Amino acid sequence: MAVVKKLPATETGAGVTYITKSGKEYRISQNPTTAKHTLWAVLPEGYEKITTAASPLPLYEKIESLEKQR
């Protein structure tokens, strides 16, 4: 997916930054209007959208699966 310099303005809900043991950084943002959570990979040049879900729980599972692929 494309890399964006900053998160969309619609992502105004509570979010969390997650750093894996290998040092890879992810951000889970929330859009309170649609009640959706989005997983982003934090890159030096911005953010890369990975996936969206109705709950943050599957996004944590996705981070774990991405970490296992390394």
Secondary structure, DSSP 8 states (H G I E B T S, - for coil): --EESS--TT--S--EEEE-TT--EEEEEEETTTTEEEEEEEETTEEEEEEEESSSHHHHHHHHHHHHT-
